[in-house]
């Protein structure tokens, strides 16, 4: 029996999907740790990056810190956190062994794309639009809330989408310190030379990553501003209004 047949046999065996160590349980564990890490990264990174983008300050520092975060291997960071006195490898509620260390490593991993996209999204709002908002008498907060944030939202959503998919794939490293998630199925399979089990876990990770990517892409599309072309009647009204304004005599 070749490895692909073994993988198929493992995936189609209902016993492998049930129980505390089954695929469903490990899938839920990984979804929990991925969702929690993403939520924490969004709460920490987005407000800071959006505000710095609004102020037009601190961008160099924020983006370079993000680049440093990309350069540090997440597994190396996780190993350091587990080896330290705190957070160590203790159980952390539903996140299991080394759960807190895993969450910290994943949050730091998710921050770079969130911070970079949020900052760049606000800074790329056209200057003429900002000048128009100022000309309308908007306060700084009103301009941010009603102009900058809506226009930056597609770029911000792109960063969240990227962080989500990367977090899902990277969360499998928790298994290297006996943590939760589908990585346990992969590492246990290869440790026992059961390549069918190892590949089955990898297939489930890949399939879920695809679904998460499609789901995030749908949400990103919803977040994009909808630009509808004016109807013929509305276009005629606008043209007539423009002609009226152009022909009106100026007041002395």
Buried (B, 14 or more C-beta within 10 A) or exposed (E): EEEEEBBBBBBEEEEBBEEEEBBEBBBBBBBBBBBBBBEBBBEBBBEBBBBBBBEEEBBEEBBEBBEEBEEBEBEEBBBEBBEEEEBBBEEBEEBBBBBBBBBBBBBBBBBBBBBBBBBBBBBEBEEEEBEEBEEEEBEEEEBBEEBBBEBBBBBBBBBBBBBBBBBBBBBBBBBBBBBBBBBBBBBBBBEEEBBBBBBBBBBBBEEBBEEBBEEBBEEBEEBEEEEEEEEEEEEEEEEEEEEEEEEEEEEE
